[in-house]
Amino acid sequence: MQPITSSSTSDVARRSVLATLILAVLAIFSHTATAEEPKKPEWNGYEIQNFKVDGRDGLMVLPKTPAPGKPWIWRTEFFGIDPQADIALLGKGFHVAYVGIGGLYGAPVALDAMDKFYDYAVKTYAVNPKVVLEGFSRGGLYALNYGIRHPERVASMYLDAPVCDFRSWPGGGAGSQGRMVKMYGREWAECLRAYNLNEEQARAYKGNPIDNLAPLAKAKIPIFIVCGDMHDWIVPIEGNSLVVEKRYKELGGEVVLIRKPKAGHRPHSLPDPTPIVDFIVKHAPAAAGTK
């Protein structure tokens, strides 16, 4: 047996140090890989996926467990504002969708963009072909006009202090006694550009939702409306929600209107959104192969 020399001792020590370093590096890389795994974006505790459709920002919030038939609700404007009903519906298995089409006031160009988003959502997420359209404020123009264009794609509508006639807002007439003409002059000019109308043409325009509810009634699309009472000076109910309620009932359509006493334009929704949610769930489209 040969004696251990200082040289062999040094080699053993070097090998030991090298092995220790290798193990340390491997541990660091292993820890780094685990620590840097991206966390999925969330909205109120639910996964949210962001994307672009034809250059426009879109999103889809995913329920933890989709309901049978994969129902979804599409907020047409002001995503995230007073979202009580949206959050409650996520808990019941609904997807929640949105695409940015602001500044177009439900004009045909907006509906064309909505067509592209609809096609993308149905193809990518396999959600139900019938959607719940949710129109807050000016979003009412988008929801109603899109439903009028495609009644076969709509399960129900939830409208909240909705604009149903752009001559009322931002035009300042049809119920608002001219109050909004000066205050919302910029929006009125923007609306005219979106529809490619001049002032005279806009005042005589017959393409507003209040004048075109028949396709919705014929398709038996149920409508749920929440709005402030006579104190909404922005989108007065007498030129919007009350007109829709009256004319839709005359056409044989199902419409429920909740008037919040002494309430203005906001806040939207209800502190307890149960009546809204129950209505939407009741009229949710059935899963394929069921009645």
N, C-alpha and C positions, 0 to 999 in steps of 0.2 A: 504494500500500500504506500503510495507516494504522499509525501507531506503536502499540505495545502500551502501554496505560495501566495505572496502578496499580489502577484499578477492575476492568479485565478480568483482570488477573493475580490479583486477589483472588477473582473468580468461579471461575476455573479451579482455584485452590487449594481453594476450598470444595467444588467438585464432586468433586475428587479425594479429599478427606477423606471426603465422603459415600459415594462408591463404595466406599472402603476399609472404612467402617463397615458398609455393607450386606453386603459379602462376609464380613466377620468374623462378623456376626450369623447369616448363613446357614450358615457353617461350624460355629458353636456349636450351632445347632438340629440340624444334620445329625449332629454328634458325639453330642449328647444323646439323639437318637432311637435311635442305635445302641447307646449305652452302657446305656440303660434298658430294653432288650428283656428281658423276664422270663426267667430261667433255669428250666427245668423241674425240679421236685423229683426227687431221685434216692434210691434205696435200694440200697446195695451196687453202685452203678454202673449201675442200671437205672431207667428212668423209672417213677415211682409216681404214680398219680392218686388223689386223695382226693375223696370225695363223701358224700352222705347218702342213705339209703334208709329211708323211713318214720321219719325223725328219728334214725336210728342211723348212726354213723360207719362208713363202709366204705372199702375201698381195693382197688386192683388194680395189681400190679406187672407191667410189660410186658416181655416178652422183646425182644431186639433183632431177632430174626427168628422169628416164630411157627412152630412145627412143623406139619407137615401135620395137618389135623383140629383145629387150635387147642386142644390139651389144656390143662387147668388143674388146679391143686391149691388146695384151700380149707382154710386153717388155721382151725380152729374156735375156738381159744383161744390166747392168749399169742403173738401175732404178734411175730416178731423174736427170740424166745428160741431159742438153739441152732439157727440157721437153715441149717446146712450143706446139708441136702437141698434146701431151697427154692432156695438160690442155685445149686446144681448143676443143678437142673431148669430154672431160668431160662436157664442156658447151653445147655440142650437144647431151648429153644423153648416151655417151659410158661409160662403166666400163673400168677401167685400172688395169691390173693384172701383177704380177711378182712373180717368185719363184727363190730362190737362188740355182743355179746349176753351179757356177763358177768353173773353172779349169777342165772342162770336154770337152770343144771345140766341142760340137755337136756330140760327140761319141755316139754309141748305148746306153751306160749306162746313158747318159744324156737324151736321148729320152725316155727311160723307166721311168725316174723320171718325165719327162714332161707329160707322159701318166697319171700318178697318179695325178698330179696337174690338168690337164685338167678335169679328171673325177670328182675331188673334186669341181672345180669351177662351172662346169655345173650343178652338183647335188645341191650344197649348195646355189648358187646364181641364179640359173635358167637362166643363160645367154645363148645366142644363141649357138647352136651346131657348128656354123661356126665362127671362130675367126680371127681377123686381127693379123698377126704375125709381130712383129716389131724388126728388128735386127740391132743393133748398133755395128759397129766394129766386134769383134769376135762373137757377137750375131748373125751375119749373118749366121754362121755355124749352130747355133741352129735353127734359123727360117727356113732356107732352108731345112735342113735335116729333121726337123719335118714335114714340108709341104710335102716333098717327101714321108715320111712314111705314112702320113695321109692327102692326098689331099682333101678328103671328109670333113675334119674339118676346112678348110681354106676358108675365104671369100676373102682376099687379103693379100698382103705383102707390108710393108714399110721397105726398107733396107737403112741404112745410113752408108756410107763408109764401106761397109760390107766385111768381110772375106768370100770368096766363095771357097777358095782352101787353105787348111792348109799348103800346100807346099810353098805357097807364104808368108803367115804369119801364124805361127811363123817360118816356115821352111827356109825362106830367098831365095827362088827361084821363078820361074814362074812370072817374071816381076820385081822383086826387085834386080836382078843382084847380088844376094848373099849378099846384104848389111845387112840383118837382122840376119844372122846365129849367129854371135858372140853376138850382142846386146840382142837377144831374145833367147839365148841358154837355159835358165831355162824354159821358156814357151814351147820351142820345146820339151824338155825332158818330160815335163808334158803332152804335147799333145800325144807323143808317148805312154806314160803309159796309158792314157785314152783310146786309140784305141788298145792297146796291140800289137803294131807294133815295129819292129826295124827300123833302118835308111833305109836300103835297101827296106824293105817292104813298108815303108811310101812313098818313092820316086816313087814307082810303083803303089801306091794305086789308085784304080778307083772308090772309094766311095765318092769322094768330090762332092759338089753340082754342080760344073761346068760340071761334067760328067754325071749328073743324073737329068736333068731338064725335061725330057719327061713326067713324071707323073704330074707335075705341069701344063705343057702346055696342056696335054690331058684333065685335069680338068678345063681348062680355068681360071686359077687363075691369076688375074692381079697383076703386080709387079710395084712398084714405087721405084726408086733408087735416092738417093741424095748423091753426093760425091764431094770431092775436085778434081781439075783438076790434071795436071801432077805433082803437088807439094806434093802429099801424099806419103811420103817415108816410111810410116809405113805399110799401106795396099794399094799398088800401084793399080791404076785402070786398068792398062793394063793386069794384071793377075787375076783380080777379076770382078769388075763391068762391064768393057767393054766386057769381055768374056761372062758373063751372058747375057748382052744385045744382043750381036750378036747371040749367040746360041739359046736364047729364041725366038727371032724373026724368026730364021730359022725353029723353031719347030711350028711356027704359034701362039706363045703366045703373050699376050699384055704386053708390058713393056715400061715404061716411065723413062728416065734417065735425071736428072738435074745435070749438071756439074758446080760447083762453080769456076769461074775463079780465078786463083792465090790463091786458098785455099788449105790448107793441110788437115790433118786427122781430126782436130777439129778447130773450134767448129762444132758440128753436127747440123743437122736440118737446117732451114732457119730462118732468123730474123722474117720474116712474114711467118708462116707455112700454109697459106691459100691454096697453091697448093697441099700440102700433105693432108690436111684435106678434101679438096673438092674431091680428088681422093678416099680417104677412104670412105667418106660418099656416094659417087656415087655408090660404089660397096658394100655397106653394105647389109647384108642379109635381106630379107623381113621378116616381122612378120608372124607368123604362120597363114595360112588361107588367105594370100594376095599374090598378084603376084608382 
